[in-house]
Amino acid sequence: MKKEQFEIPELTRVSSKGQIVIPTDVRKKLGIKEGSTFAVTSKKDMIVMKKLDTKMKPEDLKTLKLIEEAWEDIEKGRYKVYPVREFFKELKKW
């Protein structure tokens, strides 16, 4: 019966700004570079980080700009209120 081999975890500390240093070996192993994006969650006393391979595409930037403009319109009262059926009718056009 083959025993599982576990890597010895490396230790790190949290800075005064809440930053955590990811040890060099781990960064190299996972290809983590400056600007890498992570999803972070917690459960009880454990923090879980998942490296994401997300690169912003030009269409993503356009969508974010449109969302920003829409929120600005809403905040300034520039919007329409539709009855439910008309709303879905309008939504289908998109």
C-alpha positions in Angstrom: 0.0 0.0 0.0 1.5 3.3 -1.1 1.5 6.1 1.4 0.4 9.5 0.3 3.1 12.1 0.4 2.1 15.5 1.7 4.1 18.6 1.1 5.3 20.4 4.2 3.4 23.7 4.3 5.5 26.9 4.2 4.8 29.5 6.8 4.0 33.2 6.1 2.8 36.2 8.1 0.2 38.9 7.6 1.5 42.5 7.2 0.0 45.5 8.9 -1.9 46.1 5.6 -3.4 42.6 5.7 -1.1 41.4 2.9 0.2 37.8 2.8 3.5 36.8 1.1 3.1 33.7 -1.0 6.4 31.8 -0.8 8.6 31.8 -3.9 8.4 28.0 -4.4 4.6 28.2 -4.4 4.5 31.1 -6.8 6.8 29.4 -9.2 4.9 26.1 -9.0 1.6 27.8 -9.8 2.9 30.5 -12.2 1.8 33.3 -9.9 3.1 36.7 -11.1 2.3 40.3 -10.1 -1.3 41.1 -11.0 -2.4 37.4 -10.8 -6.1 37.2 -9.8 -7.5 35.0 -7.1 -10.9 34.0 -5.7 -10.7 34.0 -1.9 -13.1 32.4 0.6 -13.0 31.2 4.2 -14.5 28.4 6.2 -14.1 28.3 10.0 -10.3 29.1 10.5 -9.2 28.3 7.0 -8.6 30.6 4.0 -8.8 29.2 0.5 -7.4 30.9 -2.5 -7.9 29.8 -6.1 -5.8 31.2 -8.8 -7.9 32.4 -11.7 -6.8 32.7 -15.3 -8.8 35.7 -16.2 -7.5 38.2 -18.6 -9.6 41.3 -19.4 -10.8 41.3 -23.0 -11.7 44.5 -24.9 -15.4 43.4 -24.8 -15.2 43.0 -21.0 -13.9 46.6 -20.7 -16.8 47.8 -23.0 -19.3 45.9 -20.8 -17.9 47.4 -17.6 -18.1 50.9 -19.1 -21.7 50.4 -20.1 -22.5 49.1 -16.6 -20.8 52.1 -15.0 -22.8 54.4 -17.3 -26.1 52.6 -16.4 -25.5 53.0 -12.7 -24.7 56.7 -13.2 -28.0 57.1 -15.1 -29.9 55.3 -12.3 -28.3 57.5 -9.6 -29.2 60.6 -11.6 -32.8 59.4 -12.1 -32.4 58.8 -15.8 -34.3 55.6 -16.2 -37.8 54.2 -17.2 -40.1 52.1 -15.2 -41.9 49.5 -17.3 -44.8 47.2 -16.5 -43.5 43.6 -16.3 -44.7 42.5 -19.8 -43.2 45.6 -21.4 -40.0 45.1 -19.5 -39.6 41.6 -20.9 -40.6 42.7 -24.3 -37.8 45.4 -24.2 -35.4 42.8 -22.8 -35.9 40.5 -25.8 -34.7 43.3 -28.1 -31.3 43.1 -26.4 
